């Protein structure tokens, strides 16, 4: 009899806790919706008392919800308001707790682009891993070439293909072609990115008569060689992404994975 009473009491405690948890979750949803509405009403760029109220609502929603979406909305609003550093501080905590957050890494790449280029590129590198190397999925950050040039990451800015990623002893050879079709000219540089950093760069120097591309000048072909160790991490896993860059912007070039490649597929 006592055991039965104890079981019932335990069930009541569990039920009360579940109702309380559900109540908190529903309140968090309401707070998030109110925060989003206030954020839209705060203007473009958001500012003034409505911005502060929106941020307060989203902050309270995040405190009541293990889901990172309220905090992501808060970071996005901070970014729109021009507080890049505040957004980055919030986003660092989000991606630390939610390493698979595509939106979190994308916002972090954008937030850090103006004051921490290396972190912006690292965030873009994490995005590439999450997207499974789908072409053009770098976020709107910046990269700095080994030549010192800075490029905004703009998907679709460059057109091209990485034909081969070949192992040559202790080095990796990458070949392909790339052009800026909007400007009708070859790219200025081809950038090799591994594990969130630029490890090699070279201009296109070879003719590619097999490629039909409406650009001025026939030299759109590239050959870039980098040490294999530069593409590996501590576990020895190779990571390589190729960007076509020019006129202040860069975008990812797809690797031809119908062929057997040493990395990139």
Secondary structure, DSSP 8 states (H G I E B T S, - for coil): -HHHHHHHHHHHHHHHHHHHHHHHHHHHHHHHHHHHHHHHHTTTTT-HHHHHHHHHHHHHHHHT-SSTHHHHHHHHHHHHTT-HHHHHHHHHHHHHH-TT-HHHHHHHHHHHTTT-HHHHHHHHHHHHHHHTS-TT---S-EEE-TTS-EEEE-TTSSEEEEEEEEEETTEEEEEEEEEETTTTEE-SEEEEEETTEEEEEE---EE-TTS----BSSEEEEEEEEEHHHHB-TT--B--EEEEEETTEEEEEEE-TTS--SS--
